[in-house]
Amino acid sequence: MGAGQEYKKALLALEDGTVFRGRSFTGDGEATGEVVFNTSMAGYQEILTDPSYCGQMVTMTYPLIGNYGVNDVDVESERIQVRALLVKEYQEFPSNWRSRKSLALYLREANVPGVEGIDTRALTKHIRQAGAMRAALSTKDLDPDSLISKARQSPSMNGLDLVMEVTGKEPLLWKDGRPTRLDRGLEGFQWPDGPNRWRVVAMDYGVKYNILRSLEQRGCTVLLLPAHTDSGTITKLEPHGLFLSNGPGDPAAVTYAVEMIRAQIGERPIFGICLGHQLVGLALGGKTFKLKFGHRGANQPVKDLATGKVEITSQNHGFCVDIESLNNPDVELSHVNLNDGTLEGLVHKKVPLFSVQYHPEASPGPHDATYLFDRFVEMMSGRRSRPS
């Protein structure tokens, strides 16, 4: 045990009565949330700060976590978003030239529990068989029956709108790699002059920073708007394109976003990722459903139906658009998941609109799908009428 490192006995109880024992490497703590697993071998800092994980405790399937510490660069939002981090073995002494602090200190400063010693292989297999479920974690309450009760009393992910917990509270301009407050608010906003040609309104449902970096790198000036912004406000801003971000929770509960998207379809090019894709599916008349254990990791194979090519993708979602529910003749499927055949992308045949379930910006993960940002720019430029 290193100097200043404090370990406490910890208990994880699932709503079905299954219990796992471990020890906290962040001191005392308690949390509830849906327990899920991620198959990435690295990228834990990006995972911790991804707003799509709001309301969830993340299990890393790779056994050794913390070996390269954390830094000031590999963040996907302004804070840690997960409820807790569960690992097999925590590496107390990080070694990396970019490291600024240990993972334990990073979690402790955010008051987020980190637990090691849990049989993460058994936990992952259990989730795969029984499905993702609610759980309670504690170093203070080590009574299994009590923790099981707390897990069962915590909110279910079905019907839960978590977008309002992670969306920005005010409009922000993405400038020089960070979100910046507007000098005069949205009423006095003027798109800034500069080398960036394309004006993009990005709806912040829990957006990852690397999405915004990817748009900025392609000549886009990005204005971030809170999730509840209505269609009329967007129209007045006259953007060249509308981007719909990733985010947490049940898409069917985010009705205000579905109404806005439905009103904007055909008005300007639209590109949606993850939750944004699910909201597009709902706006087009489809339905969504909860996957048994979701897709979370950096190695999900996706087939592009137009080219036949297979992309290895980064994913993080627990809900999916029901393929059978999309009976709109103007909509066609563009991508499918090769593991389970679920919908991974769709396009509109008549207006410039497309969306994907996976994360082309990666962070962490492969870069096979970064071309989708180029496709969005081409649509805004008029060089591509639809994303075929």
Secondary structure, DSSP 8 states (H G I E B T S, - for coil): --TT---EEEEEEETTS-EEEEEESS-S-EEEEEEEEE--SS-HHHHHT-GGGTTEEEEESSSEE-TT-B-SSS-SSSS---SEEE-SEE-SS---TT--B-HHHHHHHTT--EEES--HHHHHHHHHHH-SEEEEEESS---HHHHHHHHHHS--STT---HHHHS-SS-EEEETTEEEE-SSTTTT-----SS--EEEEEEESS--HHHHHHHHHTTEEEEEEETT--HHHHHHH--SEEEE----S-GGG-HHHHHHHHHHTTTS-EEEETHHHHHHHHHTT--EEEEEEEEEEEEEEEEETTT--EEEEEEEEEEEE-GGG---TTEEEEEEETTT--EEEEEESSSSEEEESSBTT-SSS--TTTHHHHHHHHHHHTS-SS--
